[in-house]
Amino acid sequence: MNRETLLQLLDLARWAPSGDNTQPWRFSIVGDQHLRVHGHDTRDHVLYDYEGRASHMAHGALLETLRVAASGFGLATHWTVEADEEARSPTYDVHFSTNPGVPPDLLFPHIQQRVVQRRPMRTTPLTAPQRAAIEAAAGDEVAVQYFASFAERLKVASLLWHNAEIRLTCPEAFAVHRDVIEWRARFSQDRIPERAVGVDPMTARLMEWVMQSWERVQFFNRYLLGTVIPRVELDFLPAVLCGAHLLLRPRQAPAGLHDWVRLGMCLQRVWLTVAREGLHLQPELTPVIFRWYARADRRFSADPALFASAHRLAHVFEDLSGCGPDEPFFFFCRVGVSSVPSSRSLRLERERLMR
């Protein structure tokens, strides 16, 4: 193994998913068989990165992508992590070793094919083999719960509809929403391109104008029913028009960084398996994240009504999934059959990710 092989692995690994394409990692090469991943989280300025959990799961997705990529070169991986108590900047040391006679992971061809589909999909039900493949990818430590009937998809659509109102009226989330979209773009290296957002061009132009200031957002929401169109296009219709919603539930509550990283590895295996099964996926994490805040009694906004709504919707989510307030969730998404999206988030060039 040499430096060139490591660079090829990095070219593949950087396609791991991260919240809003934040890519919370940088790389340095320590030796021919030793890669260091300098992780960070976005909790200080991203409302949705509760205690860094979203970033830590992204780190796990990156490590799993490295494992799958290494298998294509006849290599195995072993990683360790060092972090302080808050784990704001964990450092992962990844070591590679030869793994002769072991074939490439079947997920290897799908590392770059995996993509987010934010637009409506077909309502074709998942087949029994597809469900079995997803459950096998999740492993024994994670339960997969499906919401697939029309009635269940409608209930999920209602849940997302109400959670979206919190998302779109929360002043603390405004800067995230303003900065995450690259307007008038088909591709973006470090954000979500407009054409991948999932709204029609007229709605996009209106959103671009409104998102220039919080005052415009407030006026539009108060007097012009400003949340209705995006909630219909981004939340309600896609939730109804899909094959199923999947809720990933760890059988034991995660207790720290290592657990969240492991769950991120599981998430990536599931997502790559979805791609291998000819399906597409869209994360639906807002209900999970606001439930984290509600169950920890953490006020995320100066507006107390928003926390009250999050608390109420946590109960709704738990009733829908048939679980108690202490049972953990870590990933919620919708899957289904669709054409390949014509627009997507790309990644920063490898050189810009090196330290």
Secondary structure as GFF3:
##gff-version 3
##sequence-region A 1 355
A	DSSP	alpha_helix	3	13	.	.	.	ID=ss1
A	DSSP	three_ten_helix	19	21	.	.	.	ID=ss2
A	DSSP	beta_strand	25	31	.	.	.	ID=ss3
A	DSSP	beta_strand	34	39	.	.	.	ID=ss4
A	DSSP	three_ten_helix	50	52	.	.	.	ID=ss5
A	DSSP	alpha_helix	53	71	.	.	.	ID=ss6
A	DSSP	beta_strand	75	82	.	.	.	ID=ss7
A	DSSP	beta_strand	91	98	.	.	.	ID=ss8
A	DSSP	three_ten_helix	108	110	.	.	.	ID=ss9
A	DSSP	alpha_helix	128	138	.	.	.	ID=ss10
A	DSSP	beta_strand	142	147	.	.	.	ID=ss11
A	DSSP	alpha_helix	150	169	.	.	.	ID=ss12
A	DSSP	three_ten_helix	171	173	.	.	.	ID=ss13
A	DSSP	alpha_helix	174	180	.	.	.	ID=ss14
A	DSSP	beta_strand	181	182	.	.	.	ID=ss15
A	DSSP	beta_strand	187	188	.	.	.	ID=ss16
A	DSSP	beta_strand	192	193	.	.	.	ID=ss17
A	DSSP	three_ten_helix	194	196	.	.	.	ID=ss18
A	DSSP	alpha_helix	201	210	.	.	.	ID=ss19
A	DSSP	alpha_helix	214	223	.	.	.	ID=ss20
A	DSSP	alpha_helix	228	231	.	.	.	ID=ss21
A	DSSP	pi_helix	232	236	.	.	.	ID=ss22
A	DSSP	alpha_helix	237	240	.	.	.	ID=ss23
A	DSSP	beta_strand	244	250	.	.	.	ID=ss24
A	DSSP	alpha_helix	257	276	.	.	.	ID=ss25
A	DSSP	beta_strand	280	283	.	.	.	ID=ss26
A	DSSP	alpha_helix	286	295	.	.	.	ID=ss27
A	DSSP	alpha_helix	304	321	.	.	.	ID=ss28
A	DSSP	beta_strand	331	336	.	.	.	ID=ss29
A	DSSP	beta_strand	344	345	.	.	.	ID=ss30
A	DSSP	three_ten_helix	350	353	.	.	.	ID=ss31
###
